[in-house]
């Protein structure tokens, strides 16, 4: 059967690449995901899944576990998510998860080809979201399509689901609300993030913050006598980066002993000033901060406010910086290596590739944390090999989609096949 399965995956691989092209060609930045979701829904129906659209209202989420939602004017009306399930009425044994939203591609002139015009070259498919993480939908559909050919009765007794969620890139509220609002859960979850055919088992905490620095404005000819809000903000960012390095030493992450900076502080947005010949009176920086798994999101917020206040007290701040939180409030997570999900995925990978899969954690986060932290459901990430995620000329290796599908299909066979088969 495994030989027949691999042959079916090879036969269906071109259709999977076509699906990925269609997904990339449907731009899906946060708040504008429906076109890509419909591509996913059609693919799910083609592999025999019953499709349901799950309403997803805009605005704040009244749940202490949620991230801070994007402003309502940044999202389209009548938003939804899509889940496909194998026919039946029982609970789900396994859930595949993927996020349909992508980060913006605001510098298209830097790309070799336009970011939402998928292009194949050098064995890769290029485009925004090609790797992170529309490749996961190609992996999942390729595995399910091949299984449908070689084991048509595989899901006769137990059910599988495949969900496409929104807001993974900014809050995680899509996965959270798929559970709290619609009850889409299973015994285990495989999140099809691009992991280079490795098992991503955990990540640090991640917090987003907007920090506004204000200072009295003045004419540029007197700039030397006035504290520029922009200069103050940049000095504060430098201090926060020092703080993250101090944190690495005081609260090391056991799973990332060799990482240079597991708690990266990154400036994602910066705005300041309103006139070239005026000293800026206000500057706003949007920062992404990693924090230890031992902390809650509330503790991370308190520690950040304290670090900002201490720096301001030692620097020429006329006004106290204002810290507000938007987007991620994500606790760190880690699935034990001896969990059956990891064990059996590793065995499936070894069967498909003849070698052990690497198990690792990153200084980032995924929606696996929500299943594991909030609902006690084992969840792990496994997927294709991506390059330049969130960057210019993002891509995915096409062969890795096939390789990941071979592993995933074997794992599903193990979970849904008859005992002893």
N, C-alpha and C positions, 0 to 999 in steps of 0.2 A: 504493500500500500504506500509506503514512503516513497518508493521510486515513482509510482504513478502520481503521487502528490506533487513531487518535484517537477515532473513533466507537465502537469496541469498548471503549475505556477509559471513555468517558462512560457507555455502557450498563452497565458493570460497577462503576461507582463506588459505587453504593448498597450493593452487596454488600461492597465493601471497607470502607465505613464500618460496616456491620453486624459485619464481622469485628473491626474495631478496638473496637467496643463490647463484643463478647464477650471480647476479650483484657483490656480494662480491668476488666470485671466479674469476672475471675478473678484475685484478688489474688496477686501473686507476689513478695513480699519475699524477700531472700536466704535460701535454705534451704527455701523453700516454693513452688517454681516449677512443680510437675507439672501442676496444673490448667490453667494457661495454656499449658504445652507441649502438652497434648492438644488445645487449641483450634488451635494452630499446626499440629499434625500432621494434623488433619482438613482444614484449609485446603490444606495441601500436597498431600494426596491428591486433593482436588477439582481441582487444576490439573494433575494428571497426574504428580506426583512420586512416586517410590518412597521410602517413609519408613523410617528406621532410628532406633531409640532407643539412645543411646550411654551405657553405665553411667558413673556419676560418683561414686566413693566419697568419703565424708566424711573429714575429717581433713587433716593436713599433707601437702603435696605435696613429694616428694623430688626437687626440681629447682631448681637455683640461680636460674633465671629466674622462678620462681613468686612470687606474693605470699603473704603469711601468711594461711592459710585461716581462716575463721570457726571458733569452737569446735564440736566435733562435736555437742554438745547443742543447738546453734542451728540444726541442719539436720535435715530429715526423712530417714527411711530410704529406701533404694533410689532414690536420686537418679539422674537421667539428663539427657541433652541429646538434641535431636532434629535430624536432618539429612534433608532430602529431596533426591533426585537424579533427573534425567531418566533414563529407562531406558537400559540399556547396561552395558558392563563396562569401558570405557576411562577414562582419567584425566579430571578435570574441567578444562575450559577456563576457567570463571568460577565464582566462589563468591560468593553473597550472604550477608552475615553480619548478625545482629541479636541483641541480648541481651534475654532475656525477664524478667530480674530488675528490680525497681524498688526505689526507696528507700522507707522507711516513710512513712506519713501519720499521724503521732501526734497531730495537732491537728485532728480532723475538724470540730469546732465552728466553726473559722474558715473552712471552705469554704462556698461558696454552696450547693453540693449535695454529698452525701457523696462522698468521694474514690474509692470503688470502685463508685459508681452512675453510669455514664457518662451525660452529659447534653449535648444539642446546643443551642446558642444562639449568636446573633451570628455564624453561619458557622463556629463552632468546635465541637470535641468536647472536653468537660472530663472530667478524671479523672486519678488517679495513674497515670503511665505513658503517658497518651494521647500526649504528645509524646516523652518519653524512656523507651523508644524504641519502644513498640508501634506507633507510627505507621509505622515502617519496615517492619513486617510487612504492613501494609495497602498500602504502596507496592509492595513486592515482589510480593505476590499479585495486585494489580491489573494490574501490567505483565505478569506471566506468564499470567494468565487471558486478557488481550486478545491476546497473542501466540499463544496456543493456538488462538484463533478465526481469526486472519488468516494465520497461518503454521504450520499444524499439523505440518509436517515439518521445522521449523527445527532441532530437536535430533537429527536422524537420524544425523549424522556426529560431532558434538561434544557433550559433556555439560556440563550446568550443575548446580550444587548450591545449596541454600539451608539454612543452619544457624541454629538458635536455641540460643544458649549461655546459661550461668548465670554468676554472679559477676563480671560486667563492672563492676558498681558498687562492688566492693570489692577485687578482686585481679587480674582478667583471667585467672584460672586456667581458666575455662571454655573460652575460645578456645585457650589454650596446650595444655590436655589433649585437646582435640578433634584436635589435630595430633599430639602426642607419643604419645597412647594409641590413637588411631583412624585417624591418617593422613588426616584430612579437609583436603586442600589443593587448590589450583588454580593456574593460571598467573597469575591476577589475582583481587583481592578488592574488592568494593564493600561497605562497611559502611554500612547504611542509617540512620545516625544523623540526627537532625533538624538540618539545616545551613542552613535558610532558602533552599533551592535553590542553595546555593553549594557549592564544593568545599573541604572541610576537609582540608588536606594534611599537617598536622603539629600537634604539641603539645609542651609542656615536660615535664620529668620531674615525677612526683608521688610523694610519700612520705607515709605515714601513721605517726604515732607517738603513743604514750601516755606522758605525762610525769607522774610521781608526785612530789609535793613533800611532805615531812614536817617537822614542827616540834613541839616539846614543847607539850602542851595546857595549858590553865589556865582558871580561872574568868573569866567575862566582866567582872567588876569590875576585873580586873587586865589587861584586854586591851591597854592602852597599854604595858605592860611586856613583852609577849610577841609574838613574830612569828607572825602568823596564817599557816598554810599556804596559805589561800585568797589572802590578799594577796600572798604571795610568788609564787604561781602566776600571778596576774594580772600582776604585774610582769615575770615571765619571758616571758609571752606578748607584752607590749608590746615587750620587747627583741627577740624573734624577728621581730616585724613591722618593727622598725627594721632588723634584719639583712637582711630580704628586700629592703628598699629600697636598702641598701648593695650588695647583690648585683646589683640591676638596673643599678647604675652600674659596678660592677667587672667584671661578666660579662654584658654586654647580649646579648639574644637578637636576632639579625639579622632574623628573620622577624617580630618584634613591636616594631619600633623605636618605634612610637607608643603602646605600651601603658603605662599608668600603673604597673602592677605585674604583670609576667608571672609572678613567683614568689610568688603570694599565699600568705600564712599565714592559715589560717582555723581558728578553734576550733569544732569540731563537737559536742563533748561536754564537760561539766564536772560534777564531783561533789566535794563537800567537806562535812566536818563530820558530827556525829551528834547534836548537841544545841544548841538555840538559845542557851543561856546558857553555852556552852563555846567557847573559842577553838579553831577547827578545827586538829586535829593532822595532818590529811592532806587533800590536794587532788589530784585527778587531772584532767588536761586531755587531750582527744584532739584532736590538731592535724593538719591537712592542709597540706603544705608543697610548693610548687613549686620546681623546681631546674633549672639550665641543661641543655640537651641535651648539652653537652660532658662532663657528669658521668655516672659510673655510679651505680647505686643504692647500692653500697657506699661510694662517695665521699660521696654525699649523707648517708648515715647518720653517717659519720665527722665531716663538717662540722657536722651538727646537734649531735652529742654535744659537740663542741668549743665551739660557741656557747653551749650550756647550761652547760657547766663554767666558761667564762670569766665568764658573768653571775653564777653562784653564788659565784664567788670574790670578786666585788666587792660582794656583797649579804649581808644578815644571815641566811644559810642555816645553820642548825645542822647540817643533814645534806645531803649531796649529792643533788640530784634524780636520780631513776632514770628512764632513758629506755628504753623497749621499743618494738618495732615490730610493727605489726599491719596487715594489709590491703596496700595498694598499695606496691610497690617498682618503680615504672614508669619506665624510661628515656624521655627525650624522643625524638621521631622527626620526620622530615620527608621527604616524597616529592618528588623533583625535579620542577619544573614542566614540564620537557621530556619526562617519561615518557609513553609511549604511552597509558597508562590515563587520565591527566589530559587529554591532548590529545583523545582520542576522546570522553571524557565531556563535555568542553567543546563539542565539535562537536555532540554529541547534544543538549545543552542549547540551543545556538544554533538548531538545527533545530526544537526544540519551542517555543522562546520568542522567537526573533527577536533575541536579544541574547546577549552573552557572559556566562558564569557567573563570579561572583566567586570567586577563589582566596584562601584565608587559612589561618592557623594560630591556635590558641588557647592560653591559659594553663591548659590542662587536658589530659586524655589520653583515648584511645579504644583499642579492641582492634586498630585498624589497626597500632599500634606493634608488636604481637607478630608479625604476618605480616612486616612490613618489617624490624624489627630482628633478630629471631631466626631467620628463615627466608629472608630475601631476596626475599619475594614482594611485588610492588607492591600497595599497598592504599590506598584513599582513602575518605573519608566523603561521602555525598551523600544528602539526604533533605528532608523536609517542613519547615514553619515552625512551631516550637513556642514556647510562652510559659510563664513561671513554672516552668521545669523544677526539680524537687526542692522546689518551693514550694507555697504555697496556691493553689488554683484553677489547677493545671497544665492546659494545653490545647494543641490543635494546630489550625491552620487547615485545614479540610476541602479547600478548593480547592488548597492546596499539596500535598496527597496526590495529587491528580489531576495537578498539574503535574510533580511528581517522577516519577510513573509514566510520563508521556509521555517524559521524558528517558531514564529507565532502559530503557524498551521500545526506544527508538531505538538506544541503546547496545548492547543485546543483539542487535538485528538486525544491527548492524555487526559484532559479534564472531562471530555464528553463521550469517549469510547466506552464500550462495555468493560466491566471488570475483568481483568486478566487478558484482555485482548492485546 
